[in-house]
Amino acid sequence: MTNKTIGKYGENLAKEFLIKKGYKILELNYHYSKVAEVDIIAKKDNTIHFVEVKTRTQRLFGAPMEAINAKKIKSIYSCAQFYINNSKNHFEKMQIDAIAIILDKNKEPQIDFLENISLN
């Protein structure tokens, strides 16, 4: 599988994971600019969630969460602000979440969900 294929597969797993947890998916791969993109925008209750998904087939080059750095969080935040400012919907709260997925050939995918990540 190519990195792009692995990433799309991981995003589909993440989408299904969120749906099972009661989230409503609003957007997939929402682009604000050439460099700012959010993998999944979802809603649960009155909170809008901007979800970054990282998928790896192994931990050799680090855990998926290690790929979400301050620059990436700032990019997601910019995209989130643009989305909220241009949405006809009103949300009481917003947060940035992350889903890390490890795909092991011999096991079920391991999915870790970190809610409300920030730069602090």
Number of C-alpha atoms within 10 A of each C-alpha: 8 7 11 9 10 16 18 17 16 23 24 15 18 26 23 13 15 20 14 10 10 12 19 17 17 12 14 16 15 17 17 17 10 6 10 18 21 24 22 24 23 20 19 15 11 11 15 23 24 27 29 24 25 24 26 21 17 14 10 7 10 10 17 20 19 10 13 16 11 12 10 16 19 14 16 24 20 16 21 26 13 13 17 14 11 9 10 8 7 11 14 8 10 17 15 20 20 24 23 23 26 20 18 12 9 6 8 9 16 11 17 14 16 14 14 13 13 13 8 4
